Amino acid sequence: MRQKYAFLWAVILMAGGFFGSNTVAKAYEDLTNKNLTLTRVADIDVYNDYIINELMIDTVQQDQRDGLQVYKINLEQDGYISLLLTARNVTKTVETYGSRGFSSDTSDATLTATVYRDSKLLYPVVPQIIAKSGNKAESAQKIALDQGTYYIAIQTDKYSNWYGGTSNTGVWVKGVAEFIIYYQPVNSKEVYRPSTVGKENPVTIEKEFVGLLTATNPKDYYKFELEDKALVKINYMYGSTKNAKFILYSQEREELIAKTVAGNSVWYNVEKFLEPGTYYCSLETVTPNDGGLTNLLITQTVYPLRLTKKNKDVNTYVTVSTIDAPKEIRYVIGKLTNSELTSSKWKNGKIITEDFRFGVNKIGYYTVRVTDEYGNMFMQSIKVTSCDKKAPSRPVIKSSKAGNYVITGTAEKNSLVTVTVNRRSYTCMASSKGNFKCEISGKLIKGQTIEVTAQDISGNISIKAEATVE
């Protein structure tokens, strides 16, 4: 009985080889790595037209017996693709020879489509879709890919037969599958693709930059330049429904900020005060084979803070050039880092909000901190290598008569004069000729002691002069 059915199977195969099989066989030969036609669309989420690729499936054919056919597509530029595969005209036949005789059953066939980056099918870049007879399969979401050639593997059940073999079951799949590949080209502003450390895409302040993360290029690097100290606001957006990751790096490529980007084409931002220089940032996917358009917009609110030392070794001081109408300016001796912006060291700092300058009479570092009306703080240090260390000459008290409200005398030109009477101090400035006139709140009383000191612009203080009210 087995020999009888084996003979019938052989006849069926031979008939397939003679009756109309040449045309079909030639078609299969042409389909080896054949280019599939793309349906090009302006918006892959909104489309009305499509081009169907008909895939001839027949695992009886010698070159399809492993159930695999490989096609290719060429993307002229970066963009999105989406797949739709149907197996409604494809069936699976199972013939069984057993003790009860021969049986044949036709059922739904299963087809899968997987997109690979390489011809050896080692690196899949698009999640596999699975289609069965009567049902279509399509990509769950659009997939972003770089320009180039990709290979699509269409897989079904392998061919097997019982004729001449040890198995008593024969299986083959046959029919015409329909395959649509939607393609939306995307324009980006990327100079380097892929971008890497050392080849970061340059971003211009105040200009939006459009990039693309793809399944094959899941991380983009950027750099930007700051000419002034500024409050930098980095706005970023990711076009996928899944998350991405944003990282801001310092000039030394140390991580400053790391944030999760929630996607869904919603703008997010981070803010940070940065010194002048070159900075780096990156956007990367966190889900395998994910991708989408990225938007990056970097803005800045410039907070200039320049410290300038005046004079070499006589009347040395430092001027502060910064924002208009700061809420507070204060300085401390020493070099502080950005991590000490709110350190307790500032409690002992001297406030110079009205003066925009301070004297220096010691070599070393000085650090200035400015606070704006919103409470934002920024600071800058200066190194003083030479300064005025000489104290002014002792002042001379000329007039201090009882009953008067005024004390006069001479001191170093343009120095700050401090007059102390009855443990109460008053200040005035010596003129450019060295004369001073200091008014007090009450009449001088005979026998009171008057003390006068002069302080130059560098902060050096003279020996005090003393006199008794006559």
C-alpha positions as CSV (number, residue, x, y, z in Angstrom):
1,M,0.0,0.0,0.0
2,R,2.8,2.4,0.9
3,Q,4.5,1.7,-2.5
4,K,1.2,2.6,-4.2
5,Y,0.9,6.0,-2.6
6,A,4.5,6.7,-3.1
7,F,4.0,6.1,-6.8
8,L,1.1,8.5,-6.9
9,W,3.1,11.2,-5.0
10,A,5.9,10.8,-7.6
11,V,3.4,11.3,-10.4
12,I,2.0,14.5,-8.8
13,L,5.5,15.9,-8.5
14,M,6.4,15.0,-12.1
15,A,3.1,16.6,-13.3
16,G,4.0,19.8,-11.5
17,G,7.3,19.8,-13.4
18,F,5.6,19.6,-16.8
19,F,2.3,21.4,-16.7
20,G,3.0,25.2,-16.7
21,S,5.8,25.0,-14.2
22,N,8.5,26.8,-16.3
23,T,6.9,30.2,-15.9
24,V,6.4,29.8,-12.2
25,A,10.0,28.5,-11.7
26,K,11.4,31.4,-13.6
27,A,9.4,33.8,-11.4
28,Y,10.9,32.2,-8.3
29,E,14.4,32.6,-9.8
30,D,13.8,36.3,-10.4
31,L,12.6,36.7,-6.8
32,T,16.0,35.9,-5.3
33,N,16.8,39.1,-3.3
34,K,14.5,40.9,-5.6
35,N,13.9,44.6,-4.8
36,L,10.5,45.2,-3.4
37,T,8.5,48.3,-4.3
38,L,8.0,50.9,-1.6
39,T,4.8,52.9,-1.2
40,R,6.2,56.4,-0.7
41,V,4.1,58.7,1.5
42,A,4.4,62.2,2.9
43,D,3.0,61.1,6.3
44,I,3.2,57.5,7.3
45,D,0.4,57.9,9.8
46,V,-2.0,59.2,7.1
47,Y,-2.1,57.5,3.8
48,N,-4.7,56.6,1.1
49,D,-2.6,54.9,-1.6
50,Y,-0.5,51.8,-1.6
51,I,1.5,49.5,-3.9
52,I,1.1,45.7,-3.4
53,N,4.1,43.4,-3.8
54,E,2.8,39.9,-4.7
55,L,5.0,37.2,-3.3
56,M,4.8,33.8,-4.9
57,I,5.0,31.1,-2.2
58,D,5.5,27.5,-3.2
59,T,7.7,25.4,-1.0
60,V,7.6,22.5,-3.4
61,Q,10.1,24.5,-5.5
62,Q,13.7,23.6,-4.8
63,D,14.8,27.1,-3.9
64,Q,11.9,27.5,-1.3
65,R,12.0,24.2,0.5
66,D,13.5,25.8,3.6
67,G,10.4,28.0,3.7
68,L,12.5,31.1,3.3
69,Q,12.6,33.9,0.7
70,V,14.8,36.9,1.0
71,Y,14.0,40.2,-0.6
72,K,15.5,43.6,-0.3
73,I,14.5,47.3,-0.1
74,N,16.6,50.4,-0.8
75,L,15.9,53.5,1.3
76,E,17.2,56.6,-0.6
77,Q,17.3,58.6,2.6
78,D,16.6,58.2,6.3
79,G,13.0,57.7,7.1
80,Y,10.1,55.6,8.5
81,I,8.8,52.3,7.3
82,S,5.7,50.3,8.2
83,L,4.9,46.8,7.0
84,L,1.6,45.1,6.1
85,L,1.5,41.4,5.1
86,T,-1.4,39.2,4.2
87,A,-1.5,35.4,3.8
88,R,-5.2,35.2,2.8
89,N,-4.3,33.5,-0.5
90,V,-1.7,31.2,1.0
91,T,-2.5,27.7,2.3
92,K,-0.7,24.9,4.0
93,T,-1.2,21.3,2.9
94,V,-0.5,18.3,5.1
95,E,-0.6,14.8,3.5
96,T,-0.3,11.8,5.8
97,Y,0.3,8.2,4.9
98,G,-0.5,5.8,7.7
99,S,-1.9,2.4,8.5
100,R,-5.4,3.7,7.7
101,G,-4.4,4.9,4.4
102,F,-3.7,8.3,2.8
103,S,-5.2,11.6,4.0
104,S,-4.8,15.2,2.9
105,D,-5.7,18.4,4.9
106,T,-5.5,22.0,3.9
107,S,-5.3,24.7,6.6
108,D,-4.2,28.3,7.2
109,A,-0.6,29.1,6.4
110,T,1.5,31.2,8.6
111,L,4.0,33.8,7.2
112,T,6.4,36.0,9.1
113,A,8.3,39.0,7.8
114,T,11.5,40.2,9.5
115,V,13.7,43.1,8.3
116,Y,17.5,42.8,8.7
117,R,20.4,45.2,8.3
118,D,22.6,42.6,6.6
119,S,22.3,40.0,3.9
120,K,23.3,37.2,6.2
121,L,20.2,37.9,8.4
122,L,22.2,38.4,11.6
123,Y,20.9,41.8,12.7
124,P,17.1,42.3,12.8
125,V,16.0,46.0,13.0
126,V,12.3,45.7,12.7
127,P,10.1,43.6,15.0
128,Q,8.8,40.5,13.3
129,I,5.2,40.5,12.0
130,I,3.1,37.3,11.7
131,A,0.3,36.8,9.1
132,K,-2.1,33.9,8.9
133,S,-4.6,33.0,6.2
134,G,-7.6,35.3,6.5
135,N,-5.7,37.8,8.7
136,K,-3.3,40.6,7.9
137,A,-0.3,41.5,10.0
138,E,1.1,45.0,10.3
139,S,3.8,46.8,12.2
140,A,2.6,47.9,15.6
141,Q,4.2,51.3,14.9
142,K,6.4,53.0,12.3
143,I,10.1,52.2,12.4
144,A,12.8,54.7,11.8
145,L,15.7,53.5,9.7
146,D,18.9,55.0,8.1
147,Q,19.2,55.2,4.4
148,G,20.6,52.1,2.8
149,T,19.7,48.6,1.8
150,Y,17.7,46.2,4.0
151,Y,16.8,42.6,3.6
152,I,13.4,41.2,4.4
153,A,13.0,37.5,5.2
154,I,9.6,35.9,4.5
155,Q,9.4,32.7,6.4
156,T,6.9,29.9,6.4
157,D,6.8,26.1,7.1
158,K,9.6,24.1,5.6
159,Y,8.8,21.6,2.9
160,S,8.8,17.9,3.8
161,N,7.6,14.8,2.1
162,W,7.0,11.1,2.9
163,Y,7.9,9.8,-0.6
164,G,11.2,8.1,-0.4
165,G,11.8,9.2,3.2
166,T,11.4,8.0,6.8
167,S,8.5,10.3,7.6
168,N,4.9,9.5,6.9
169,T,3.9,13.1,6.5
170,G,4.3,15.6,3.7
171,V,4.0,19.4,4.2
172,W,4.1,22.2,1.7
173,V,2.8,25.8,1.5
174,K,1.6,27.5,-1.6
175,G,-0.2,30.7,-2.7
176,V,0.3,34.4,-3.3
177,A,1.1,36.7,-0.3
178,E,0.5,40.4,-0.5
179,F,3.1,42.7,1.0
180,I,2.9,46.5,1.4
181,I,5.9,48.6,2.6
182,Y,5.1,52.2,3.5
183,Y,8.0,54.6,3.4
184,Q,8.2,58.2,4.6
185,P,11.5,59.9,3.9
186,V,12.7,62.3,6.6
187,N,15.0,65.3,6.3
188,S,17.3,66.1,9.2
189,K,20.0,68.7,9.8
190,E,22.6,66.2,10.9
191,V,26.1,66.7,9.5
192,Y,27.5,63.5,10.9
193,R,25.4,60.3,10.6
194,P,26.1,58.4,12.6
195,S,27.5,61.0,15.1
196,T,30.0,59.9,17.6
197,V,32.3,61.3,20.3
198,G,34.6,63.6,18.4
199,K,32.1,63.9,15.6
200,E,29.2,65.6,17.3
201,N,26.6,67.5,15.3
202,P,27.0,71.3,15.9
203,V,23.9,73.0,17.3
204,T,23.5,76.8,17.0
205,I,22.1,78.7,20.0
206,E,18.5,79.9,19.4
207,K,18.1,77.7,16.3
208,E,16.0,74.5,16.3
209,F,17.9,71.3,15.2
210,V,16.0,68.3,13.8
211,G,17.6,64.9,14.0
212,L,16.5,61.3,13.8
213,L,17.1,58.3,16.1
214,T,16.7,55.0,14.3
215,A,16.8,51.3,14.9
216,T,20.2,51.3,13.3
217,N,21.5,54.5,14.8
218,P,20.0,54.7,18.3
219,K,22.1,57.5,19.7
220,D,22.9,61.0,18.5
221,Y,25.6,63.4,19.8
222,Y,25.6,67.2,19.7
223,K,27.8,70.1,20.8
224,F,27.2,73.8,21.3
225,E,29.3,76.9,22.2
226,L,28.7,79.5,24.8
227,E,30.5,82.8,24.6
228,D,29.2,84.1,27.9
229,K,28.1,82.8,31.3
230,A,24.5,82.1,30.8
231,L,21.4,80.3,32.1
232,V,21.0,77.7,29.4
233,K,17.6,76.2,28.6
234,I,17.8,73.0,26.6
235,N,14.4,72.0,25.0
236,Y,14.1,68.6,23.5
237,M,11.3,66.5,21.9
238,Y,11.2,62.9,20.8
239,G,8.7,61.7,18.1
240,S,8.3,58.1,19.3
241,T,5.6,56.9,21.7
242,K,8.4,55.4,23.8
243,N,11.0,56.9,26.0
244,A,14.4,58.3,25.2
245,K,17.3,59.5,27.3
246,F,18.9,63.0,27.3
247,I,22.4,63.7,28.8
248,L,24.2,67.0,29.1
249,Y,28.0,66.8,29.4
250,S,30.6,69.3,30.6
251,Q,33.5,70.6,28.6
252,E,35.5,67.7,30.1
253,R,32.7,65.3,29.0
254,E,31.5,64.7,32.6
255,E,27.8,64.0,33.0
256,L,26.0,67.1,34.3
257,I,22.3,66.2,33.7
258,A,20.6,63.0,32.8
259,K,16.8,63.0,32.0
260,T,14.2,60.6,30.7
261,V,12.4,62.0,27.6
262,A,8.8,60.7,27.7
263,G,8.3,61.0,23.9
264,N,4.9,61.5,22.2
265,S,6.2,64.7,20.5
266,V,6.0,66.8,23.6
267,W,8.6,69.4,24.5
268,Y,10.6,69.0,27.7
269,N,13.5,71.1,29.0
270,V,16.2,71.4,31.5
271,E,18.0,74.6,32.8
272,K,21.5,75.1,34.1
273,F,24.0,77.9,34.5
274,L,27.0,77.3,32.4
275,E,30.4,79.0,32.0
276,P,31.6,80.0,28.6
277,G,33.0,77.1,26.5
278,T,32.0,74.0,24.5
279,Y,29.4,71.6,25.8
280,Y,28.0,68.3,24.6
281,C,24.7,66.4,24.8
282,S,23.2,63.3,23.5
283,L,19.8,61.8,22.8
284,E,19.4,58.0,22.7
285,T,16.6,55.4,22.6
286,V,16.0,53.1,25.5
287,T,13.9,50.5,23.7
288,P,15.5,48.2,21.1
289,N,14.6,48.9,17.5
290,D,12.9,52.2,18.5
291,G,13.4,55.5,16.8
292,G,11.8,58.8,15.8
293,L,12.4,62.4,14.9
294,T,14.2,64.5,17.5
295,N,14.0,68.2,18.0
296,L,16.6,70.2,20.0
297,L,16.4,73.9,20.7
298,I,19.0,75.6,23.0
299,T,18.3,79.1,24.3
300,Q,20.3,81.2,26.7
301,T,19.8,84.1,29.1
302,V,23.2,85.7,29.2
303,Y,24.5,86.5,32.7
304,P,27.7,88.4,32.1
305,L,30.1,88.5,35.0
306,R,33.5,89.9,34.4
307,L,36.0,90.8,37.1
308,T,38.7,93.3,36.2
309,K,41.6,94.3,38.5
310,K,42.5,98.0,38.3
311,N,46.0,99.4,39.0
312,K,49.1,97.3,39.7
313,D,50.3,98.1,43.2
314,V,48.8,101.4,44.2
315,N,45.1,101.7,45.0
316,T,44.3,98.3,43.6
317,Y,40.7,97.2,43.3
318,V,38.5,94.9,41.3
319,T,35.5,96.1,39.2
320,V,32.4,93.9,38.7
321,S,30.6,94.0,35.3
322,T,27.4,92.1,35.3
323,I,23.6,92.3,34.8
324,D,21.6,95.5,35.4
325,A,20.0,95.9,38.7
326,P,21.2,92.7,40.5
327,K,19.5,91.8,43.7
328,E,22.8,91.3,45.4
329,I,26.5,91.2,44.8
330,R,28.9,89.9,47.4
331,Y,32.5,88.6,47.4
332,V,34.7,86.3,49.5
333,I,38.4,85.8,49.6
334,G,39.4,82.5,48.0
335,K,38.4,80.4,45.0
336,L,35.1,78.7,45.2
337,T,33.7,76.1,42.8
338,N,30.2,75.9,41.3
339,S,29.3,73.3,43.9
340,E,29.8,76.0,46.6
341,L,27.4,78.4,45.0
342,T,25.2,78.3,48.1
343,S,27.9,77.3,50.6
344,S,27.8,78.7,54.1
345,K,31.1,80.5,53.2
346,W,29.0,83.2,51.6
347,K,27.5,84.2,54.9
348,N,30.8,86.0,55.7
349,G,31.0,87.6,52.2
350,K,31.0,91.4,51.9
351,I,28.1,92.9,50.0
352,I,29.0,95.3,47.3
353,T,25.7,95.6,45.5
354,E,25.9,99.4,45.4
355,D,29.5,99.8,44.5
356,F,30.2,97.1,41.9
357,R,33.8,97.0,43.1
358,F,36.0,96.0,46.0
359,G,39.5,96.8,47.1
360,V,42.3,94.1,47.2
361,N,45.3,94.3,49.5
362,K,46.2,90.6,49.5
363,I,47.4,88.4,46.6
364,G,45.4,85.3,45.8
365,Y,41.9,84.4,44.6
366,Y,38.7,86.4,45.1
367,T,35.2,85.1,44.2
368,V,32.2,87.2,43.4
369,R,28.6,85.9,43.5
370,V,25.7,87.7,41.8
371,T,22.0,87.1,42.6
372,D,19.3,88.3,40.1
373,E,15.8,89.3,41.0
374,Y,14.5,85.8,40.5
375,G,17.0,84.3,43.0
376,N,19.3,82.8,40.3
377,M,22.9,82.9,41.4
378,F,26.2,82.8,39.4
379,M,29.7,83.5,40.3
380,Q,33.2,84.2,39.0
381,S,36.7,84.1,40.5
382,I,39.7,86.3,39.8
383,K,43.4,85.7,40.7
384,V,45.2,88.8,42.0
385,T,49.0,88.5,41.6
386,S,50.0,92.0,42.8
387,C,48.2,94.6,44.9
388,D,48.6,97.7,47.1
389,K,49.6,96.6,50.6
390,K,50.8,100.0,51.9
391,A,48.5,101.7,54.5
392,P,47.6,105.4,54.1
393,S,49.4,108.0,56.2
394,R,48.0,108.9,59.6
395,P,45.2,111.5,59.1
396,V,45.5,115.0,60.5
397,I,42.6,116.4,62.6
398,K,42.4,120.2,62.1
399,S,39.2,121.4,63.7
400,S,37.3,119.7,66.6
401,K,35.9,122.5,68.8
402,A,33.2,122.0,71.4
403,G,29.8,123.0,70.2
404,N,30.5,122.2,66.6
405,Y,28.8,119.5,64.5
406,V,31.7,119.2,62.1
407,I,35.2,117.7,62.3
408,T,37.7,118.6,59.5
409,G,41.2,117.5,58.6
410,T,43.3,115.9,55.9
411,A,43.9,112.3,54.8
412,E,45.0,110.3,51.8
413,K,43.3,111.5,48.6
414,N,40.0,109.8,47.9
415,S,40.3,107.7,51.0
416,L,37.4,106.6,53.2
417,V,37.6,108.5,56.4
418,T,36.1,107.1,59.6
419,V,35.6,109.4,62.6
420,T,34.7,108.0,65.9
421,V,33.2,110.1,68.7
422,N,32.0,108.7,72.0
423,R,32.2,105.2,70.5
424,R,29.9,106.2,67.6
425,S,31.4,106.2,64.1
426,Y,30.8,108.4,61.1
427,T,32.2,108.2,57.6
428,C,33.0,110.6,54.8
429,M,35.3,110.8,51.8
430,A,38.5,112.7,51.5
431,S,38.6,114.9,48.4
432,S,41.0,114.6,45.5
433,K,43.1,117.1,47.4
434,G,43.0,115.1,50.6
435,N,40.6,117.3,52.6
436,F,37.8,115.8,54.6
437,K,34.8,117.3,56.4
438,C,32.7,114.9,58.6
439,E,29.4,115.9,60.1
440,I,28.2,114.2,63.3
441,S,24.8,113.9,64.9
442,G,25.4,115.8,68.1
443,K,27.5,118.8,69.4
444,L,31.1,118.1,70.3
445,I,31.6,118.3,74.1
446,K,34.8,119.5,75.6
447,G,37.0,116.6,76.7
448,Q,35.6,114.1,74.3
449,T,38.1,111.9,72.4
450,I,38.1,111.9,68.6
451,E,39.6,109.0,66.6
452,V,40.1,109.2,62.8
453,T,41.4,106.6,60.4
454,A,41.7,106.6,56.6
455,Q,41.1,103.6,54.4
456,D,42.4,103.5,50.8
457,I,40.5,101.9,47.9
458,S,42.5,98.8,48.4
459,G,41.3,98.3,51.9
460,N,44.5,99.3,53.7
461,I,43.7,101.2,57.0
462,S,46.0,103.9,58.4
463,I,47.1,104.3,62.0
464,K,44.4,106.2,63.9
465,A,44.8,109.9,64.7
466,E,43.5,111.1,68.0
467,A,42.5,114.5,69.4
468,T,40.6,115.9,72.4
469,V,37.8,118.3,72.0
470,E,38.8,121.7,73.3
